[in-house]
Amino acid sequence: MNTLVALCALGAEKVLGNEIKQLGYSLKDMKGVKTPGRVTFLGDDDALFKANLCLRTADRIYLQLASYKAEDFDSLFDGVYNIPWQDYFYKDVRLVIDKVRTHKSKLSSEHSIQGIVHKAVYTKLGDVWHIHTMPETGSQADVRIYIENNQVFVLLDLSGVPLHRRGYRKDGGIAPIRETLAAVLLQLLCWRRKTPLHDAFCGSGTIACEAMLYAYNVAPGFGRRFALENLPIYNKERAEAIRYAQAELIRPECQTRITGTDIDPEAVQRSRANAERAGVTAGRALQLIGSDSRIVRPDFQQADFRELAAPYDEGVLIGNPPYGERLGDAEDARLLYQDMAQLFKAFPRWTLGFITSQPSFEEDIGKKASSSKKLKSGNLDTFFYQFNFPRK
């Protein structure tokens, strides 16, 4: 059984944990160590690939190679050296210690820790393979080190390019929401496939695209490769079997109504192009099982949110309106939010959800949210506000 670590947006740990359990894996007790932005779980060998392919809300997947106490550099070196690195790397590997994080530990110099770990790995490989200098001509392998309360966690990156880069979004426009965060928002809303969904600020169509992949049960990783595929532990035969099994779970017959609007015509064109690429990726996945079925793309139209009216009695309206951080300024954002109050009249029996970094959002929109969730969006601290009907 393997210990894996999945990274996610700060505040999304519970959502990711539930998704991991739905995938069939059990969460691991971290013995009281708080791990914001991380979820540790146990999985079989298939989980190394399956977690990367299937998890919608995870940003990266790591294989935990060791966990041990270290209060000095000698202990740090020894613990890293004891790992059987020859099982995880080829002889031409180019090792990168991509990140070091320490918290409440005696070892605190990130640069020194990075150097010691790198030296320990190459010393071990040199001793095992009887070579003095690593050629470093092959694929890059990333290792991350966390030290918390003097407990060292050595993690091997299985994802490579962050998982939010699904491959369908070639043009994100200005300040796009991450694909993984969009998936988190849909889960927080408890959105169901048969419920109409509308994005009133579609931007690049990310939320609608993630909703489409979820509605038709398309694994988000079908359109890309993973760092795991460059490692000796990669089992190509099992990976192909997992891809085939996940393709069989796609539901092209599902009935769903996903739409989006934006006042910017270029945003509408971006959204359509990105949704088409996501749909093509799903189509290629279906071809693995000999199916020529086509999933329905979201419908995007140019419209000012002030002109919208509910097309159905009930549904979910979601939005990632300008924050006043990277688009416009805070005062413009506040005026926009005040105008957004009319959406509650236009969609009286709908659940509404908005993500923003502005702390005055509820005051500006003139409504008290049914619930709010703090989430870290890139470098921004944001809140996702949810408004449930009935409202007074």
C-alpha positions in Angstrom: 0.0 0.0 0.0 1.3 3.4 -1.0 1.0 6.7 1.0 0.1 9.5 -1.4 -0.3 13.3 -0.8 -2.7 15.4 -2.9 -2.3 19.2 -2.9 -5.3 21.5 -3.3 -6.4 25.1 -2.8 -6.3 26.1 0.8 -9.8 25.6 2.2 -10.6 22.8 -0.2 -9.2 20.0 1.8 -12.6 18.5 2.8 -13.9 18.6 -0.8 -10.7 16.8 -2.0 -10.9 14.3 0.8 -14.4 13.4 -0.1 -13.4 13.0 -3.7 -10.5 10.7 -2.8 -12.9 8.5 -0.7 -15.4 8.4 -3.6 -12.5 7.1 -5.8 -12.1 4.2 -3.4 -9.2 5.3 -1.3 -8.9 5.9 2.4 -7.6 9.0 4.1 -4.6 8.7 6.4 -4.4 10.0 9.9 -1.6 12.5 10.1 -1.3 12.1 13.9 -2.4 15.5 14.7 -0.1 17.3 12.2 -2.2 20.0 10.5 -1.7 20.0 6.8 -3.5 22.9 5.1 -3.7 22.5 1.4 -2.8 18.8 1.6 -4.7 15.5 1.9 -2.8 12.3 2.6 -4.3 9.0 1.6 -3.5 5.3 1.1 -3.7 3.7 -2.3 -2.7 0.6 -4.2 -0.2 0.8 -7.2 -3.1 1.8 -9.5 -3.7 4.9 -7.4 -0.4 6.4 -8.6 -1.9 6.9 -12.1 -5.6 6.8 -11.3 -5.4 9.7 -8.8 -3.7 11.9 -11.4 -6.2 10.9 -14.1 -9.4 11.2 -12.1 -9.2 13.7 -9.2 -10.9 17.0 -10.2 -9.9 19.1 -7.2 -6.3 18.1 -6.7 -3.5 20.3 -7.9 -0.7 17.7 -7.7 -0.2 14.1 -6.6 2.9 13.0 -4.7 4.2 9.6 -3.6 5.4 9.8 0.0 8.8 8.0 0.0 9.6 8.5 3.7 8.5 10.1 6.9 11.0 10.3 9.8 12.3 12.5 12.6 15.3 14.8 11.9 16.6 17.5 14.2 20.0 17.9 12.5 21.5 17.7 9.0 23.1 14.3 9.6 19.7 12.8 10.4 18.2 14.5 7.4 20.9 13.1 5.1 20.6 9.6 6.6 16.9 9.4 6.2 17.0 10.5 2.6 20.0 8.1 1.8 18.0 5.2 3.2 15.3 5.5 0.5 15.8 3.0 -2.4 16.1 5.8 -5.0 17.3 3.3 -7.6 13.7 1.9 -7.7 12.3 5.3 -8.6 14.8 6.8 -11.1 16.6 5.9 -14.2 20.4 6.4 -14.4 20.1 9.5 -16.5 17.6 11.3 -14.2 17.9 15.0 -13.7 16.8 15.5 -10.0 15.3 18.8 -8.9 14.4 19.5 -5.2 11.6 21.8 -6.4 10.4 23.1 -3.0 11.2 22.9 0.7 8.8 24.0 3.4 9.6 24.0 7.2 7.4 24.7 10.1 8.3 24.7 13.8 11.4 22.6 13.2 15.1 22.9 14.1 16.0 22.6 10.5 14.9 25.9 8.9 17.3 26.9 6.2 15.5 25.9 3.0 18.6 26.3 0.8 20.7 24.1 3.1 18.0 21.4 3.3 17.7 21.5 -0.5 21.4 20.9 -0.9 21.6 18.1 1.7 18.7 16.2 0.2 20.1 16.5 -3.3 23.5 15.3 -2.2 22.0 12.4 -0.3 20.0 11.2 -3.3 22.9 11.4 -5.7 25.3 9.8 -3.1 22.9 6.8 -2.8 22.5 6.4 -6.5 26.2 6.7 -7.1 26.9 4.0 -4.4 24.2 1.6 -5.9 25.1 2.1 -9.5 28.9 2.5 -9.0 29.1 5.8 -10.8 30.9 9.0 -9.6 28.9 11.6 -11.6 25.3 11.5 -12.6 24.8 12.3 -16.3 21.6 14.2 -15.8 20.7 13.9 -19.5 17.2 12.3 -19.0 13.8 13.5 -17.8 13.5 15.8 -14.8 12.2 14.3 -11.6 10.9 16.6 -8.8 11.2 15.9 -5.1 9.5 18.1 -2.4 10.5 18.2 1.2 8.2 19.2 4.1 9.5 19.4 7.7 6.9 19.9 10.3 7.6 19.7 14.0 10.9 18.0 13.1 9.1 15.4 11.1 10.5 15.1 7.5 8.2 14.1 4.6 10.0 13.2 1.4 7.6 13.4 -1.6 8.1 12.4 -5.2 6.1 14.4 -7.8 3.9 12.1 -9.9 2.0 14.9 -11.7 4.6 17.1 -13.3 2.7 20.0 -14.9 0.1 21.0 -12.3 -3.2 19.1 -12.6 -5.3 22.2 -13.2 -3.7 22.4 -16.6 -6.1 20.0 -18.2 -5.0 20.9 -21.7 -8.2 22.3 -23.1 -7.7 25.9 -22.1 -5.3 27.4 -24.6 -6.5 31.0 -23.9 -7.5 31.9 -20.4 -7.9 35.6 -21.0 -7.2 37.9 -18.0 -7.3 36.5 -14.5 -8.8 33.1 -15.2 -9.9 30.8 -12.4 -8.0 27.6 -12.1 -9.7 24.5 -13.4 -9.3 22.7 -10.1 -10.8 25.6 -8.2 -13.7 25.7 -10.6 -14.3 22.0 -9.8 -14.1 22.8 -6.1 -16.8 25.5 -6.4 -19.2 23.1 -8.2 -18.7 20.6 -5.4 -19.3 23.3 -2.7 -22.6 24.1 -4.5 -23.5 20.4 -4.5 -24.4 20.8 -8.2 -26.2 17.9 -9.8 -26.0 17.1 -13.5 -29.8 17.5 -14.2 -29.9 20.9 -12.6 -29.5 23.8 -15.0 -26.2 25.7 -14.5 -25.4 29.1 -15.8 -22.1 31.1 -15.5 -22.9 34.8 -15.7 -19.2 35.8 -16.1 -17.9 33.0 -18.2 -14.6 34.6 -19.1 -12.8 31.7 -20.6 -15.5 29.1 -19.9 -13.6 27.3 -17.2 -16.5 26.7 -14.8 -18.8 25.5 -17.6 -16.1 23.2 -19.0 -15.5 21.7 -15.6 -19.2 21.3 -15.2 -19.4 19.5 -18.6 -16.6 17.1 -17.7 -18.3 16.4 -14.4 -21.8 16.0 -15.9 -20.7 13.5 -18.4 -18.3 11.8 -16.0 -15.2 12.5 -18.1 -12.0 12.1 -16.1 -10.2 15.5 -16.2 -6.7 14.0 -17.0 -7.6 12.4 -20.3 -6.0 15.2 -22.3 -2.5 15.2 -20.8 0.5 13.2 -19.6 2.0 12.9 -16.1 5.5 12.9 -14.6 4.8 9.3 -13.4 5.1 8.2 -17.0 8.9 9.1 -16.9 9.6 6.9 -13.9 10.5 3.2 -13.6 7.4 2.7 -11.3 5.1 3.5 -14.2 3.1 0.5 -15.3 2.0 1.3 -18.9 -0.2 -1.8 -19.2 -2.2 -0.9 -16.0 -2.4 2.8 -17.0 -4.0 1.8 -20.3 -6.4 -0.5 -18.5 -7.3 2.4 -16.1 -7.9 4.8 -19.1 -10.1 2.2 -20.7 -12.1 1.6 -17.6 -12.6 5.4 -17.1 -13.6 5.8 -20.7 -16.3 3.2 -20.1 -17.7 5.3 -17.3 -18.3 8.4 -19.6 -22.0 9.1 -19.9 -22.7 10.7 -23.3 -26.4 10.1 -22.9 -26.6 12.3 -19.8 -29.1 15.2 -20.0 -27.7 18.5 -18.8 -28.1 22.2 -19.4 -24.9 24.2 -19.0 -24.7 27.8 -20.3 -22.6 30.8 -19.9 -22.7 34.5 -20.8 -20.2 37.4 -20.8 -20.5 41.0 -21.9 -17.2 40.6 -23.8 -17.6 38.9 -27.2 -14.0 37.8 -27.1 -14.6 36.0 -23.8 -17.6 34.2 -25.4 -15.3 33.1 -28.3 -12.6 31.9 -25.9 -15.2 29.9 -23.9 -16.5 28.2 -27.0 -13.1 27.3 -28.2 -12.0 25.9 -24.8 -15.2 23.9 -24.5 -14.8 22.5 -27.9 -11.3 21.3 -27.1 -12.5 19.8 -23.8 -15.3 18.0 -25.8 -12.8 16.7 -28.4 -10.7 15.3 -25.6 -13.8 13.5 -24.2 -14.5 12.2 -27.7 -11.0 10.7 -28.0 -11.5 9.0 -24.7 -14.7 7.5 -26.0 -12.8 6.2 -29.0 -10.8 4.1 -26.7 -13.9 1.9 -26.2 -15.0 2.1 -29.8 -17.6 4.7 -29.3 -18.3 7.6 -31.6 -20.7 9.4 -29.2 -20.4 13.1 -28.8 -21.0 15.0 -25.6 -23.0 18.2 -25.8 -20.9 21.4 -25.3 -22.1 24.2 -23.1 -23.9 27.1 -24.8 -22.2 30.5 -24.6 -23.8 33.8 -25.6 -22.8 37.4 -25.3 -24.9 39.2 -22.7 -24.6 41.7 -19.9 -25.6 40.0 -16.6 -28.1 42.9 -16.1 -30.1 41.5 -19.1 -30.4 38.0 -17.8 -33.5 36.2 -16.8 -34.0 32.7 -15.4 -34.8 30.3 -18.3 -36.0 27.7 -15.9 -37.9 27.8 -12.5 -34.9 26.4 -10.6 -31.2 26.1 -11.2 -27.7 27.2 -10.2 -26.2 30.5 -11.2 -22.4 30.8 -10.6 -20.0 33.6 -11.2 -16.4 34.6 -11.0 -16.9 38.4 -11.3 -14.0 40.9 -11.4 -12.3 41.2 -8.0 -10.8 44.7 -8.3 -7.4 43.0 -8.0 -6.3 42.3 -11.5 -9.3 43.7 -13.4 -10.3 47.3 -12.8 -10.1 48.5 -9.3 -11.9 47.9 -6.0 -14.4 50.7 -6.4 -15.4 49.5 -9.9 -15.8 46.1 -8.4 -18.1 47.4 -5.6 -20.3 49.2 -8.1 -20.5 46.0 -10.2 -21.5 44.0 -7.1 -24.3 46.5 -6.3 -25.7 46.0 -9.8 -25.5 42.2 -9.3 -28.2 42.5 -6.7 -30.8 42.4 -9.4 -29.7 38.8 -10.2 -31.6 37.7 -7.1 -34.8 39.1 -8.7 -34.1 37.7 -12.1 -33.3 34.2 -10.7 -35.7 34.1 -7.7 -35.7 30.3 -7.1 -32.1 29.6 -8.1 -29.1 28.9 -5.9 -26.4 31.6 -6.5 -22.7 31.3 -5.9 -20.0 33.9 -6.4 -16.2 33.9 -5.7 -14.4 37.2 -4.9 -11.6 38.6 -2.9 -13.6 41.7 -1.8 -14.5 41.5 1.9 -17.4 43.9 1.4 -19.2 41.7 -1.1 -22.2 40.9 1.0 -22.6 44.5 2.0 -22.3 45.6 -1.7 -24.7 43.1 -3.0 -27.2 43.7 -0.2 -27.6 40.0 0.7 -26.4 37.8 3.5 -24.9 34.6 2.2 -26.4 31.3 3.3 -22.7 30.1 3.6 -19.3 31.4 2.8 -16.0 29.5 2.3 -12.5 30.9 2.4 -10.3 29.7 -0.4 -6.8 30.5 -1.6 -7.0 31.4 -5.3 -3.4 31.7 -6.5 -1.9 34.4 -4.3 -5.4 35.8 -3.5 -7.5 35.2 -0.4 -11.0 34.7 -1.7 -14.4 33.8 -0.4 -17.0 31.7 -2.1 -20.5 33.0 -1.2 -23.5 30.8 -1.6 -27.1 32.1 -1.5 -29.8 29.4 -1.3 -33.5 30.0 -2.0 -36.1 30.7 -0.6 -35.0 34.3 0.1 -36.9 37.2 1.6 
